[in-house]
């Protein structure tokens, strides 16, 4: 038994962190690591960012915490306006939370309350993709399509209707277009089987994270899903907890395809690893309807506190001031070329996919059949351990759904330099 009272998941022994600067971390033995996955794709501005530190200290000198029902606070108002501006006013209302799971829970509950307020309480199903990841709390887990996480809780969550998500690497159809048509056909079929007027929303990640190894949608797919939502009168929720706030080279990933959701969740990069802060963004009329019918029955203690929002504001300001959206586009291209070179060199690199600073690498046993390595090979853990030994942190996952194989994410901070990418 471990002598420490701390516990998380099972896993190998870990080094103890000492300190960090920029894209590097050091352990207490003096070894350095390049943070190739921004922690959990959250330290978007690298470590020890002076602008963020100064903004946090300045806010601590004023007031760290006020409760949202007692005071308005300037940082919260300013960050909410910034987020709305980042969507170009596509979404006009903001509800703060402290994590990605809370953002997804909030989206689920707001969407349900919206239909209650409209007298459509028969709408009780969510549609989401398999594979997908939307969080670890029970509501967010209910829309998550990743079996190892779902199984122990399946009978105590209200699981969503799961439909297959885009997989342009392993698709069975002859072309991407045919693949998208087939996905949309299956989605429609499932919605009709449940009853079109029983659906609250379709939830999806425009670019996936660890559960899919950065699988991407395309424009035709998003347009098709938007049309289905409009036809059946349900809402479209984009989960940009991981892909939002500049990670893909746009403020939000949906902006690459120009298909606008009704609700959007974001977190991780918003606090940039300095303080937990997340947000639900949504259409004003949805909020107005809920507010006119008793208000949103939901909230978390730390939501929207001044220190959280001052941190988020400083993170967004830093992305603007340091032109990091441009850096993501340029360095992202460099990273892609490096990963493509790995693919050309090693027969076990099956696919490199992603956008901006969000890349997934899928490993296969056989390139022509795309057969994954057997689970017993424990490849994802071995590759991660090897990379760590070499001083590189990556974010691994094995798909245990049988839908894919081992993959890892390469997602360094948006601040990474040309020289650091090539290390
Ligand atoms: N949604 C997505 C797309 C995520 O990638 C994650 C976390 O990885 C979450 C939700 C849950 O966020 P958190 O871990 O902050 O609760």
Boltz pocket constraint, residues with backbone or C-beta under 6 A from the ligand:
constraints:
  - pocket:
      binder: B
      contacts: [[A, 40], [A, 98], [A, 99], [A, 100], [A, 101], [A, 102], [A, 104], [A, 133], [A, 134], [A, 135], [A, 136], [A, 205], [A, 209], [A, 210], [A, 239], [A, 240], [A, 241], [A, 242], [A, 267], [A, 268]]
      max_distance: 6.0
